[in-house]
Amino acid sequence: MMQWETVIGLEVHVQLATRSKIFSGASTAFGAEPNSQACAVDLGMPGVLPVLNESAVAMAVQFGLGIDAEIPEVSIFDRKNYFYPDLPKGYQTSQMYHPIVGPGEVEITLDDGETKRIRVHHAHLEEDAGKSLHEDFHGMTGVDLNRAGTPLLEIVSEPDMRSAKEAAAYLKAIHSIVTYLGISDGNMAEGSMRCDVNVSVRPKGQEAFGTRAEIKNVNSFRFVERAIAFEVERQVELLEDGGKVVQETRLYDPDADETRSMRTKEEANDYRYFPCPDLLPVVLDDAYVDHLRTSLPELPAEKRARFQSELGLSAYDAGVLSATRAMADFFEGVKDVCGDAKLAANWVQGEFAGRLNKEGLDIASSPVSATQLGELVARVKDETINGKAAKQVFAALWDGEGDSADAIIEAKGLKQVTDTGAIEAMIDQVIADSPVQVAQYRDAEPDKRGKMIGYFVGQVMKASRGTANPQQVNGLLKEKLDALC
Amino acid sequence: MALEPQDVQRAAHLARLGLDDNDADRYVDDLTRILEMADQLQAVDTDGVAPLAHPLDATQRLRADEVTETDQRERFQRNAPAVENGLYLVPRVVE
């Protein structure tokens, strides 16, 4: 049986979070009335001239710096010529030969904690096209050009990925970098980040690449894995049956979970690239690039490393807590207030993330702030409350029953009882009320008694309404029960 | 480099220009002469000369990222042969 190796390269299109378009002053806001944000430049009216948006340039360079890429001094816009109704000019302004970002690298983390470096060939600026709506308009196609001219950064990887999981991890890493930098909202559902996947297979050990298929329309992390899994199986089956893979563009259909040939016309695309005469070469001097470099925020890979080395978190915790900037900022907020990184990590990933997940909320819409959670965790740390009470306080904070952990602890009387006398009194009462269980305990083999003590602990905790210190209850109960034996 | 009529028809198709066969023959001659001039230029030794992206010795000015355009849909769509619900309508594009 032949062993096959999968080879994957990704082209990721990221919509940059500028206010206006890349070459015009029309708004890029999502969800506006059709064609209400398409100006004369976007429509390709005669006589208009594009003027490049400085934020689009800065964002592209920030991305380049974020992946340790070369930033060439000169980059040049070219025209990619083709006809389609959602491209009114008849060409897309792009960068074919001199992209704004040169070769760089992205580190990905796999499930087993292993890391791998994926090379980025380059990233270039270009404009997005409009949208064609193929619903029935009396046999016509409807065109909305609001998206036309939205700045895109196309990030082209080298064919360095060897599995669907690696491809998904790479896409997540790109998503993480662009959202950390704040250069895109990264919203895949709204199309702010889109992905084309190049997939081929080759016999294991063979140097030469196999013929690749390009899969379009892969617009979620999950679909990337599924589309690749399907495509690899299709290609391997084809080759093992003596067939050949055709170089072509295929479309991923998430409903059918398959890729289908787009039946491109006989003629290969001939885009006739040439330098755009309307745009001059973009020249970025060292001072400009250095200025952007110094204002770069801490990026996910650096944060993950710092969470491990400085805060002593596990690789897993550091990975989860640095995955998005919102998560990392929230965690650091909690940690700064409570002063204990490990406790903060447990609470953010446990109770907090669990509740967000359950309610389908993101961090930005959490009713509990990082400061509020930090104050709660501080009370766990200084043993004002025990773990059980802390969960009650958290639920109360979430439901808006109080502004701070301290206020809720006070109002609900959840302060942990550590007074030995008070706990002993409760224990004596429980023992007096449970003659049957005490008799069973006394008659049990000594090595079985450990398990039986649970009943008494539960009763005492109940009597204290959850506020007794569980360790103390355990210790004192054991002493008192064993004295009866 | 001599062009054939089908080269001209192909270039015309890519540019979505309709040519009849007489036109095509005429363009074969015109374009061939233009390409001959290009061949002459190609013969110049340009080793060590950086390709020129633009004839002007100037660099691209950038504009501030501000929304300066207002909604002119009404006026633009007066030019369009067919619109509906704010959309431009075009002959059906089948993928």
Interface residues (C-beta under 8 A of the other chain):
Chain A: T18 R19 S20 S24 G25 A26 S27 E33 P34 N35 S36 Q37 A38 C39 A40 L43 V51 L52 N53 E54 S55 A56 V57 I76 N81 F83 Y84 P85 G90 H98 S132 L133 H134 F137 G139 M140 T141 G142 V143 D144 L145 L251 M262 D270 R272 P275 P277 L279 L280 P281 V282 V283
Chain B: L14 R16 A53 H54 L56 A58 T59 Q60 R61 L62 R63 A64 D65 E66 V67 T68 E69 D71 Q72 R73 F76 Q77 A82 E84 N85 G86 L87 Y88 L89 V90 P91 R92 V93 E95
